[in-house]
C-alpha cells in the first residue's frame, strides 16, 4: 500500500487529499481473497481530508476540482511526490501561473 498527500488548489479552493494505492499484491492469504472478491484490481482511492469522502472512480466524483485531480493523479501517480501542490485551474488552462502553496515551513521538525 502506498499513500501520498497532496494540496489541491483551484479558484478560491484549497483541498487536502490523501491518495491510497491498493492492489492485490499487498495482501496475503485470506486478506488477498477478501480484496479480490470485492472485485478490485489496482485502484487509487482519493480521500478529501476535510470531509473524509473517498472515491475510487472518476465517475463517482461530481466536484470539478476533485474530478480533474483524480484523473491527473491516476495518469501521473509514479511521477508525483507526496506533499506536492497541484493547481487544477492552471492545469486546465484557466490561469497563466500556478498558485503557490501557503505552507511556510511549519512542522519541519522530524516526526518520531
Backbone as ProteinMPNN parsed JSONL, in Angstrom:
{"seq_chain_A": "XXXXXXXXXXXXXXXXXXXXXXXXXXXXXXXXXXXXXXXXXXXXXXXXXXXXXXXXXXXXXXXXXXXXXXXXXXXXXXXXXXXXXXXXXXXXXXXXXXXXXXXXXXXXXXXX", "coords_chain_A": {"N_chain_A": [[0.86, -1.166, 0.0], [0.575, 2.141, -0.86], [0.785, 5.484, 0.071], [0.016, 8.865, -0.544], [0.09, 12.379, 0.062], [-1.581, 15.355, -0.982], [-1.853, 18.825, -1.826], [-4.52, 20.387, -3.119], [-5.192, 22.967, -5.369], [-7.345, 25.519, -6.575], [-9.68, 27.761, -8.093], [-10.316, 29.91, -5.544], [-10.049, 27.76, -3.796], [-8.74, 25.284, -1.651], [-7.758, 22.138, -1.051], [-7.025, 19.453, 1.004], [-5.802, 16.309, 0.304], [-5.667, 12.736, 0.557], [-4.193, 10.095, -1.072], [-4.517, 6.755, -1.74], [-2.902, 3.924, -2.843], [-3.997, 0.844, -3.817], [-3.636, -2.677, -4.244], [-3.963, -6.138, -5.203], [-1.523, -7.289, -4.689], [-0.447, -6.432, -2.284], [-1.519, -7.832, -0.262], [-1.923, -10.94, 1.589], [-2.889, -14.386, 1.673], [-5.999, -14.862, 3.262], [-6.745, -12.145, 3.361], [-6.023, -11.212, 0.815], [-7.769, -12.732, -0.735], [-10.253, -11.707, 0.206], [-10.005, -9.062, -0.674], [-9.929, -9.476, -3.475], [-12.459, -10.7, -3.964], [-13.992, -8.558, -3.64], [-13.866, -7.401, -6.044], [-11.767, -5.85, -6.933], [-8.885, -4.616, -8.647], [-5.809, -3.139, -9.198], [-6.129, -0.034, -7.654], [-6.665, 3.454, -7.167], [-7.475, 5.338, -4.402], [-8.979, 8.286, -3.582], [-9.113, 10.598, -0.984], [-10.816, 13.193, 0.515], [-9.536, 15.12, 2.955], [-10.848, 16.855, 4.629], [-13.661, 16.455, 4.51], [-13.694, 13.739, 4.598], [-14.655, 12.151, 2.584], [-14.395, 9.566, 0.237], [-13.218, 8.372, -2.908], [-13.114, 6.046, -5.594], [-13.302, 5.985, -8.242], [-13.336, 7.944, -11.161], [-15.806, 8.469, -12.157], [-17.467, 8.674, -9.996], [-17.118, 11.152, -8.908], [-18.331, 14.328, -8.547], [-17.494, 16.927, -8.182], [-15.605, 19.463, -9.735], [-12.879, 20.149, -9.205], [-11.897, 17.962, -7.628], [-12.474, 15.878, -9.417], [-10.863, 16.4, -11.716], [-8.383, 16.419, -10.448], [-8.187, 13.759, -9.534], [-8.101, 12.373, -11.972], [-5.686, 13.428, -13.045], [-3.837, 12.623, -11.076], [-4.052, 9.821, -11.244], [-3.039, 9.418, -13.845], [-0.415, 10.29, -13.526], [0.751, 9.103, -11.317], [3.158, 7.641, -10.511], [5.106, 9.55, -10.927], [4.575, 11.607, -9.202], [5.213, 13.401, -6.188], [4.705, 12.91, -2.761], [3.15, 15.414, -0.817], [3.141, 17.399, -2.665], [1.886, 20.342, -4.381], [-0.952, 20.693, -6.314], [-2.237, 22.473, -8.881], [-5.23, 22.805, -10.111], [-6.814, 24.552, -11.698], [-4.804, 25.871, -13.135], [-3.725, 23.681, -14.541], [-5.862, 23.155, -16.215], [-5.763, 25.284, -17.842], [-6.888, 27.713, -17.121], [-5.595, 29.705, -15.734], [-2.701, 31.795, -15.993], [-0.479, 31.386, -14.39], [0.82, 29.115, -11.937], [-0.717, 28.536, -8.773], [0.762, 29.139, -5.617], [1.792, 27.226, -2.776], [0.496, 27.696, 0.549], [2.071, 26.937, 2.548], [4.492, 27.495, 4.994], [6.776, 26.39, 6.045], [6.18, 25.321, 8.507], [6.122, 22.74, 10.986], [8.527, 21.432, 10.44], [10.186, 19.954, 12.034], [11.405, 16.694, 12.711], [9.324, 13.853, 12.612], [8.786, 11.556, 15.182]], "CA_chain_A": [[0.0, 0.0, 0.0], [1.345, 3.371, -0.989], [-0.058, 6.633, 0.404], [0.601, 10.181, -0.808], [-0.745, 13.531, 0.408], [-1.473, 16.462, -1.924], [-2.622, 20.056, -1.628], [-5.159, 20.77, -4.376], [-5.542, 24.378, -5.463], [-8.219, 25.899, -7.674], [-10.241, 29.082, -7.832], [-10.795, 30.046, -4.163], [-10.136, 26.41, -3.236], [-7.569, 24.537, -1.203], [-8.253, 20.869, -0.514], [-6.009, 18.473, 1.378], [-6.259, 14.963, -0.031], [-4.805, 11.582, 0.739], [-4.444, 9.125, -2.133], [-4.006, 5.446, -1.347], [-2.824, 2.947, -3.922], [-4.256, -0.517, -3.359], [-3.607, -3.73, -5.254], [-3.953, -7.439, -4.545], [-0.147, -7.675, -4.373], [-0.041, -6.03, -0.935], [-2.187, -8.7, 0.703], [-1.609, -12.364, 1.562], [-3.878, -15.296, 2.226], [-7.42, -14.51, 3.296], [-6.91, -10.724, 3.028], [-5.972, -11.112, -0.644], [-9.036, -13.296, -1.198], [-11.299, -10.725, 0.514], [-9.805, -7.938, -1.596], [-10.288, -9.871, -4.83], [-13.899, -10.929, -4.118], [-14.584, -7.218, -3.732], [-13.83, -7.021, -7.45], [-10.748, -4.842, -7.175], [-7.519, -4.84, -9.093], [-5.099, -1.96, -8.696], [-7.035, 1.105, -7.597], [-6.279, 4.612, -6.362], [-8.596, 5.883, -3.638], [-8.687, 9.661, -3.17], [-9.912, 10.984, 0.174], [-10.813, 14.595, 0.936], [-9.234, 15.04, 4.38], [-11.78, 17.686, 5.397], [-14.978, 15.805, 4.579], [-13.43, 12.302, 4.694], [-15.276, 11.44, 1.472], [-13.412, 8.843, -0.569], [-13.666, 7.978, -4.236], [-12.203, 5.122, -6.265], [-13.579, 6.069, -9.673], [-13.575, 9.309, -11.623], [-17.244, 8.582, -12.413], [-18.151, 8.952, -8.729], [-16.766, 12.482, -8.413], [-19.087, 15.392, -9.199], [-16.769, 18.179, -7.995], [-14.628, 19.67, -10.804], [-11.508, 20.112, -8.699], [-11.562, 16.586, -7.259], [-12.559, 15.06, -10.618], [-9.652, 16.609, -12.519], [-7.235, 16.0, -9.644], [-8.138, 12.303, -9.553], [-7.635, 11.997, -13.309], [-4.269, 13.794, -13.152], [-3.066, 11.782, -10.163], [-4.021, 8.476, -11.83], [-2.156, 9.434, -15.023], [0.962, 10.667, -13.179], [0.988, 8.59, -9.975], [4.543, 7.279, -10.212], [5.959, 10.736, -11.017], [4.184, 12.61, -8.205], [5.818, 13.317, -4.865], [3.809, 13.241, -1.661], [3.345, 16.774, -0.325], [3.093, 18.348, -3.781], [0.715, 21.178, -4.617], [-1.471, 20.515, -7.668], [-3.139, 23.573, -9.214], [-6.138, 22.28, -11.131], [-7.147, 25.642, -12.611], [-3.646, 26.06, -14.014], [-3.66, 22.518, -15.428], [-6.939, 23.262, -17.193], [-5.502, 26.445, -18.684], [-7.672, 28.867, -16.683], [-4.712, 30.711, -15.159], [-1.385, 31.794, -16.63], [0.552, 30.983, -13.427], [0.388, 28.187, -10.896], [-0.822, 29.046, -7.408], [1.771, 28.604, -4.719], [1.301, 26.719, -1.507], [0.534, 28.602, 1.695], [2.96, 26.328, 3.53], [5.602, 28.392, 5.33], [7.836, 25.675, 6.76], [5.742, 24.799, 9.793], [6.214, 21.291, 11.179], [9.738, 20.909, 9.808], [10.881, 19.015, 12.904], [11.195, 15.314, 12.297], [8.34, 13.075, 13.366], [9.399, 10.376, 15.807]], "C_chain_A": [[0.903, 1.225, 0.0], [0.39, 4.538, -0.755], [0.703, 7.92, 0.116], [-0.418, 11.258, -0.429], [-0.504, 14.649, -0.603], [-2.315, 17.636, -1.461], [-3.193, 20.41, -3.003], [-5.525, 22.235, -4.312], [-6.43, 24.574, -6.682], [-8.748, 27.278, -7.332], [-10.877, 29.105, -6.444], [-10.913, 28.7, -3.453], [-8.765, 25.911, -2.821], [-8.109, 23.283, -0.517], [-7.058, 19.979, -0.205], [-6.566, 17.086, 1.072], [-5.184, 13.935, 0.286], [-5.184, 10.591, -0.359], [-3.743, 7.826, -1.747], [-4.033, 4.52, -2.552], [-2.994, 1.556, -3.328], [-4.131, -1.479, -4.528], [-3.574, -5.066, -4.526], [-2.559, -7.856, -4.08], [0.268, -7.33, -2.945], [-0.643, -6.915, 0.149], [-1.727, -10.143, 0.54], [-2.804, -13.145, 2.087], [-5.303, -14.786, 2.135], [-7.654, -13.048, 2.957], [-6.92, -10.524, 1.512], [-7.271, -11.624, -1.251], [-10.18, -12.31, -0.979], [-11.207, -9.547, -0.451], [-10.292, -8.301, -2.998], [-11.777, -10.165, -4.992], [-14.658, -9.611, -4.108], [-14.55, -6.679, -5.155], [-12.759, -6.012, -7.806], [-9.5, -5.43, -7.805], [-6.724, -3.72, -8.456], [-6.063, -0.791, -8.743], [-6.4, 2.215, -6.764], [-7.541, 5.147, -5.706], [-8.195, 7.27, -3.176], [-9.658, 10.042, -2.059], [-9.718, 12.461, 0.464], [-10.628, 14.587, 2.452], [-10.116, 15.945, 5.239], [-13.111, 16.967, 5.585], [-14.879, 14.307, 4.831], [-14.202, 11.489, 3.646], [-14.178, 10.809, 0.627], [-14.043, 8.395, -1.88], [-12.634, 7.042, -4.846], [-12.422, 5.105, -7.772], [-13.864, 7.519, -10.042], [-15.074, 9.546, -11.859], [-18.043, 8.898, -11.156], [-18.009, 10.397, -8.272], [-17.485, 13.554, -9.215], [-18.362, 16.737, -9.157], [-15.667, 18.324, -9.045], [-13.192, 19.527, -10.318], [-11.085, 18.68, -8.388], [-11.54, 15.671, -8.482], [-11.283, 15.179, -11.44], [-8.398, 16.202, -11.755], [-7.086, 14.484, -9.681], [-7.607, 11.804, -10.893], [-6.128, 12.241, -13.445], [-3.395, 12.875, -12.292], [-2.964, 10.357, -10.711], [-3.045, 8.401, -12.999], [-0.687, 9.606, -14.651], [1.435, 10.106, -11.844], [2.472, 8.359, -9.669], [5.491, 8.481, -10.246], [5.676, 11.774, -9.929], [4.822, 12.32, -6.854], [4.787, 13.71, -3.814], [4.16, 14.626, -1.126], [3.291, 17.823, -1.413], [1.801, 19.158, -3.785], [0.313, 21.006, -6.076], [-2.505, 21.594, -7.935], [-4.003, 23.16, -10.4], [-6.523, 23.349, -12.143], [-6.03, 25.921, -13.599], [-3.549, 24.912, -15.027], [-4.706, 22.583, -16.536], [-6.795, 24.484, -18.089], [-6.289, 27.684, -18.309], [-6.807, 30.01, -16.179], [-3.346, 30.642, -15.821], [-0.269, 31.296, -15.702], [-0.033, 30.028, -12.402], [0.279, 28.905, -9.561], [0.266, 28.39, -6.57], [1.107, 28.104, -3.449], [1.337, 27.825, -0.454], [1.456, 28.074, 2.793], [4.186, 27.204, 3.74], [6.687, 27.703, 6.144], [7.448, 25.195, 8.146], [5.977, 23.28, 9.832], [7.458, 20.681, 10.521], [10.503, 19.952, 10.726], [10.487, 17.584, 12.521], [10.195, 14.62, 13.2], [9.01, 11.831, 13.907], [8.428, 9.244, 15.854]], "O_chain_A": [[1.863, 1.317, 0.765], [-0.699, 4.571, -1.328], [1.871, 8.06, 0.477], [-1.625, 11.072, -0.58], [0.628, 14.872, -1.033], [-3.34, 17.473, -0.8], [-2.444, 20.699, -3.937], [-6.098, 22.699, -3.327], [-6.284, 23.885, -7.691], [-8.295, 27.893, -6.366], [-11.858, 28.405, -6.194], [-11.783, 28.522, -2.601], [-7.772, 26.085, -3.528], [-8.829, 23.369, 0.477], [-6.186, 19.778, -1.05], [-7.657, 16.729, 1.518], [-3.985, 14.217, 0.284], [-6.362, 10.288, -0.55], [-2.545, 7.803, -1.467], [-5.067, 4.355, -3.198], [-2.235, 1.143, -2.451], [-4.474, -1.143, -5.661], [-3.197, -5.124, -3.355], [-2.427, -8.683, -3.178], [1.246, -7.885, -2.443], [-0.322, -6.772, 1.329], [-1.207, -10.525, -0.509], [-3.62, -12.626, 2.847], [-5.758, -14.34, 1.082], [-8.66, -12.724, 2.326], [-7.729, -9.757, 0.989], [-7.811, -11.017, -2.176], [-10.993, -12.098, -1.879], [-12.221, -9.092, -0.98], [-10.992, -7.514, -3.635], [-12.325, -9.905, -6.064], [-15.818, -9.547, -4.515], [-15.129, -5.633, -5.444], [-12.825, -5.381, -8.861], [-9.114, -6.569, -7.539], [-6.943, -3.387, -7.291], [-6.738, -0.575, -9.749], [-5.694, 1.956, -5.789], [-8.55, 5.381, -6.372], [-7.201, 7.432, -2.468], [-10.866, 9.838, -2.174], [-8.591, 12.926, 0.638], [-11.497, 14.086, 3.165], [-10.125, 15.808, 6.462], [-13.623, 16.883, 6.701], [-15.857, 13.674, 5.229], [-14.379, 10.281, 3.803], [-13.16, 11.439, 0.338], [-15.232, 8.084, -1.95], [-11.432, 7.214, -4.645], [-11.81, 4.315, -8.49], [-14.555, 8.231, -9.313], [-15.552, 10.677, -11.772], [-19.185, 9.347, -11.25], [-18.702, 10.825, -7.349], [-17.276, 13.678, -10.422], [-18.597, 17.593, -10.01], [-14.873, 17.401, -9.229], [-12.382, 18.854, -10.956], [-10.029, 18.234, -8.837], [-10.688, 14.788, -8.58], [-10.689, 14.169, -11.817], [-7.449, 15.693, -12.352], [-5.976, 13.976, -9.843], [-6.758, 10.913, -10.937], [-5.389, 11.369, -13.901], [-2.344, 12.411, -12.734], [-1.895, 9.75, -10.646], [-2.305, 7.425, -13.128], [0.193, 9.128, -15.367], [2.424, 10.588, -11.292], [2.975, 8.845, -8.656], [6.568, 8.432, -9.652], [6.45, 12.715, -9.754], [4.953, 11.17, -6.434], [4.086, 14.712, -3.957], [5.336, 14.967, -0.997], [3.383, 19.017, -1.126], [0.77, 18.725, -3.269], [1.143, 21.158, -6.973], [-3.547, 21.627, -7.28], [-3.553, 23.167, -11.545], [-6.553, 23.07, -13.342], [-6.287, 26.181, -14.775], [-3.321, 25.139, -16.215], [-4.469, 22.124, -17.653], [-7.606, 24.698, -18.99], [-6.358, 28.625, -19.1], [-7.236, 31.164, -16.193], [-2.879, 29.559, -16.173], [0.77, 30.837, -16.176], [-1.208, 30.11, -12.045], [1.088, 29.78, -9.252], [0.635, 27.237, -6.791], [0.0, 28.515, -3.102], [2.117, 28.771, -0.56], [1.6, 28.699, 3.843], [4.841, 27.608, 2.78], [7.439, 28.366, 6.859], [8.3, 24.709, 8.89], [6.018, 22.632, 8.786], [7.428, 19.527, 10.094], [11.373, 19.217, 10.26], [9.372, 17.326, 12.068], [10.226, 14.788, 14.419], [9.718, 11.131, 13.183], [8.761, 8.165, 16.345]]}, "name": "protein", "num_of_chains": 1, "seq": "XXXXXXXXXXXXXXXXXXXXXXXXXXXXXXXXXXXXXXXXXXXXXXXXXXXXXXXXXXXXXXXXXXXXXXXXXXXXXXXXXXXXXXXXXXXXXXXXXXXXXXXXXXXXXXXX"}
